[in-house]
């Protein structure tokens, strides 16, 4: 079974499956997990929010509606809505310039959107590895809810 989660995609699964998102730069990976039912999902999201004036667009592309959509899918698949916890990784500032700061970079805005959306949905953020200026790959273990984050130029992964 293919466990890769590509850009603008979300995937739902059950333990012992491990979902993987590769090549995160400014994109953000959002992992949602129900520890009691060992069911979770991973999204590889590209932009912070869905434009209000656009009725179209792939939900997984946008952090705000991507997270909401994943929650709905998880509940339909048997997850407890009140038992969900989240982890996020990515949101790097890959192309620093004089005019683009860490505050207004797309990566920082993606991380902010993820935190705000999770807070609005009352889903606790159990861990994060965001920011900086290096790429990441994540593996999200749906048996344990642990997320391994492999950062470019680092030998050992970070466990969140």
N, C-alpha and C positions, 0 to 999 in steps of 0.2 A: 504494500500500500504506500502511495506517495504521501509523505508527511510534510512536504514543503508548503509554505504559505507565501505566495508571491505578492508583489506590490499590488495594493488596492484589493486584496483578497482577505477574507476571514475563513477560518475553518474550525469546526466543532468536532470533538472526539471524546473518547473515554480512556481511562487508564487501562492498560499500560502504554498507550500510545504516547509518543513524543513528537510534538509539532515543532517545526523549524522554520525560522525566517532568516534569510541570508541577505547580506549587503545593505544593512540599515545605515543610512547616512543621516539626512535630516528627517527621514521617515521615522515613525515610532511604532514599536511593537507593543500591543496591549494584550496581556494574558488575563483571562478571567477564569476562575476555578471555584468549583463547589467541592470542598474537601469531603463532605459526607457521602456524596454520590459519585465521587471521582470522575467528574465530567467537567470539561473546560473547553476553552476556545482561545485562538490566537488570531489577532488581526495585524496586518502589515499596512499601516495607514500613511498616506502621503501628504494630506493637507489638513489644517486644523478644523475647518468648518465648511459645511455645505452652503453654497451661496443661496440666499433666500430667493433670489429672482430666477433660479434655475430649477425647474421641476425634474430635470434629468440628472443622472450621475450615478455612478456605481457607489453604493453605500459604503463599501469597504475602503473607498478612496479617502473618505473624510473621517476624521477622528470622532467628531460629535455624533453623527448618525451611525457611524460604524460601530461604536461601542453600544449604542442603544439597540441596534439591530442584532448584535451578538448576544446581548442579554435576552432578547425575545427568543432567539434560536435556542439558547441554552435552556430556558424555561420550557419551551416546547419539547425539548429532548429529555426533560426530566430533572433539570437542575432546580435547586431551591433558590428562589429569587433573593431571599433574605440571607442566604448562606454564602453568596458569592464574595470572593476577595479578588483583588487585582494586583498585577505587577506590570511595570512599564520599563522599556529600554529603548535607547536610540535618541533621536532628537538632537543630533550633533549639528554644529555649525561647520559644515565641510568647506565652505568657500568664504573665509573671512576677508572683508575688504574694509577700506576706510569708512565707507558709508553704511556698512551692515554690521551691527554690533551683536553681541550675544543676547541682548534683550529683544531685538526685533527680528532675529533670524527665523527662518521657517522652522528650524528644529526646536528652538525655544518656544515658539508659538504652538507647535504640535504638542510638546510636553505640557504646556499650560492648559491647552484645550482638553487633554486627557485628564489632568487633575480636576479641572472644573466640571467636566462631564461626569466623572466618577463621583465627585462630591454631590452633584445634583441628583444622581441616582442612588445616593447613600450606599455606595460600594466602597469599603475600606481599601486604601492603597497600602498593600503589605510590603512593597519594596519597589525600588527604582534604581536604574543605572542610566542616567541621561546626561546630555550636554557634551561639552568638550568639542574636539574637532577630529574625532577618529571614527571609522566605521565599526559596525558591530554585527555579529550573528548571534541569534538566540535559539536556545532549545528549551521548550516548555514541556515538562514531564507531567502528563495528566494522571499519573498514579499518585504523585506526591504534591503537585502544585509548585515544585521548585523550578526556577528558571536559571539556566546557565547562560551567561553573557560572555561571549568571546570578543575581545576588543582587539582591533588592529594594533600590531606592534607589542602585544602582551602575550606572554607564553601561557599563563594560567587563566582559566575562565573565572569570572566573578559569579558567586552564587547569591541570588536574591530570592 
